[in-house]
Amino acid sequence: MATHPADATTSPAPPPQGEAAARKAVRVVVKGRVQGVDFRGWTAETAESLGLAGWVRNRRDGTVEVLLSGDPAMVDEMVSRRLPVGSPASAVTAVVASPADPVHPSLGFEIKFTV
């Protein structure tokens, strides 16, 4: 059976190959009233619900630092829509993201000690 040239142009492009091509990672600093308001617990629960790996921790300067790694759409969802709202008792004033190296999904998401 012959392939028609029109068939080739209507076929979707193949997905990116390799694990790294399918993952995005960012390191995020969240500012505002984000300590003592269950922000870390909320972040871990929300990230896990989106299938993200990484970690969250308080910083001595009063901010919270987050590493998010996973599906690019879910990382973007967390950074642009979830973190700016935060936990019910928080008051986020800024979310500053920068690129990071992805972590393996099997590492899951953890709450780390303050740095």
Kinemage of the C-alpha trace (Angstrom):
@kinemage 1
@onewidth
@group {chain A} dominant
@subgroup {mainchain}
@vectorlist {calphas} color= white
{ca met a 1} P 0.000 0.000 0.000
{ca ala a 2} L 1.478 3.345 -1.045
{ca thr a 3} L 1.737 6.326 1.268
{ca his a 4} L 0.224 9.509 -0.077
{ca pro a 5} L 2.205 12.732 0.350
{ca ala a 6} L -0.845 14.364 1.993
{ca asp a 7} L -0.745 11.727 4.731
{ca ala a 8} L 2.749 12.753 5.754
{ca thr a 9} L 1.781 16.389 6.251
{ca thr a 10} L -1.261 15.606 8.404
{ca ser a 11} L 0.534 13.231 10.779
{ca pro a 12} L 1.468 14.667 14.155
{ca ala a 13} L 5.143 15.158 14.901
{ca pro a 14} L 6.706 12.430 17.009
{ca pro a 15} L 7.121 13.266 20.714
{ca pro a 16} L 10.589 14.359 21.917
{ca gln a 17} L 12.858 11.399 22.571
{ca gly a 18} L 14.523 10.729 25.899
{ca glu a 19} L 13.506 11.343 29.477
{ca ala a 20} L 15.149 14.779 29.757
{ca ala a 21} L 13.263 16.096 26.726
{ca ala a 22} L 9.958 15.447 28.478
{ca arg a 23} L 10.890 17.173 31.754
{ca lys a 24} L 11.333 20.753 32.840
{ca ala a 25} L 12.715 22.008 36.127
{ca val a 26} L 12.728 25.352 37.887
{ca arg a 27} L 13.958 26.635 41.212
{ca val a 28} L 11.465 29.076 42.689
{ca val a 29} L 11.721 31.571 45.542
{ca val a 30} L 8.341 32.531 46.997
{ca lys a 31} L 8.070 35.757 49.003
{ca gly a 32} L 5.391 37.090 51.322
{ca arg a 33} L 3.717 35.540 54.367
{ca val a 34} L 4.761 32.007 53.471
{ca gln a 35} L 6.203 30.608 56.699
{ca gly a 36} L 4.098 29.349 59.586
{ca val a 37} L 1.030 29.068 57.326
{ca asp a 38} L 1.430 25.448 56.085
{ca phe a 39} L 2.877 26.688 52.805
{ca arg a 40} L 5.422 23.853 52.606
{ca gly a 41} L 2.814 21.166 53.259
{ca trp a 42} L 0.416 22.725 50.769
{ca thr a 43} L 3.206 22.999 48.176
{ca ala a 44} L 4.221 19.352 48.577
{ca glu a 45} L 0.612 18.155 48.322
{ca thr a 46} L -0.116 20.345 45.289
{ca ala a 47} L 3.105 19.381 43.482
{ca glu a 48} L 2.439 15.688 44.077
{ca ser a 49} L -1.114 16.060 42.757
{ca leu a 50} L 0.391 17.478 39.535
{ca gly a 51} L 2.881 14.596 39.275
{ca leu a 52} L 5.911 16.775 40.013
{ca ala a 53} L 9.135 15.771 41.744
{ca gly a 54} L 11.400 18.024 43.780
{ca trp a 55} L 11.392 19.638 47.203
{ca val a 56} L 10.327 22.644 49.270
{ca arg a 57} L 12.065 24.321 52.227
{ca asn a 58} L 11.940 27.452 54.337
{ca arg a 59} L 14.836 29.871 54.155
{ca arg a 60} L 16.112 31.924 57.061
{ca asp a 61} L 15.304 35.149 55.183
{ca gly a 62} L 11.561 34.373 55.486
{ca thr a 63} L 11.077 33.092 51.940
{ca val a 64} L 10.290 29.570 50.752
{ca glu a 65} L 12.403 27.845 48.104
{ca val a 66} L 10.939 25.195 45.799
{ca leu a 67} L 12.440 22.876 43.195
{ca leu a 68} L 9.836 21.654 40.710
{ca ser a 69} L 10.617 19.011 38.093
{ca gly a 70} L 8.340 17.181 35.692
{ca asp a 71} L 5.972 17.679 32.805
{ca pro a 72} L 6.542 21.221 31.432
{ca ala a 73} L 2.820 22.063 31.443
{ca met a 74} L 2.482 20.988 35.091
{ca val a 75} L 5.602 22.916 36.143
{ca asp a 76} L 4.186 26.010 34.423
{ca glu a 77} L 0.797 25.435 36.100
{ca met a 78} L 2.449 25.296 39.522
{ca val a 79} L 4.601 28.392 38.948
{ca ser a 80} L 2.054 30.624 37.237
{ca arg a 81} L -1.258 29.581 38.825
{ca arg a 82} L -0.771 27.633 42.058
{ca leu a 83} L 2.211 29.194 43.868
{ca pro a 84} L 0.985 32.801 43.447
{ca val a 85} L -2.194 31.847 45.338
{ca gly a 86} L -0.505 29.605 47.904
{ca ser a 87} L -1.996 27.920 50.952
{ca pro a 88} L -5.208 29.355 52.414
{ca ala a 89} L -3.404 31.277 55.197
{ca ser a 90} L -0.513 32.548 53.063
{ca ala a 91} L -0.115 35.905 51.353
{ca val a 92} L 2.261 35.547 48.406
{ca thr a 93} L 3.825 38.781 47.141
{ca ala a 94} L 6.305 37.385 44.573
{ca val a 95} L 7.221 34.165 42.772
{ca val a 96} L 10.698 34.259 41.224
{ca ala a 97} L 11.607 31.275 39.035
{ca ser a 98} L 14.918 30.338 37.450
{ca pro a 99} L 15.935 27.287 35.376
{ca ala a 100} L 17.235 24.206 37.176
{ca asp a 101} L 18.342 20.682 36.337
{ca pro a 102} L 15.496 18.131 36.330
{ca val a 103} L 15.418 15.456 39.013
{ca his a 104} L 14.339 11.875 38.430
{ca pro a 105} L 10.581 11.373 38.960
{ca ser a 106} L 11.257 8.424 41.280
{ca leu a 107} L 12.638 10.853 43.868
{ca gly a 108} L 9.139 12.159 44.504
{ca phe a 109} L 8.522 15.391 46.383
{ca glu a 110} L 9.900 16.117 49.841
{ca ile a 111} L 9.841 18.778 52.527
{ca lys a 112} L 13.404 19.715 53.481
{ca phe a 113} L 14.870 21.426 56.522
{ca thr a 114} L 15.316 25.205 56.686
{ca val a 115} L 18.494 26.669 55.177
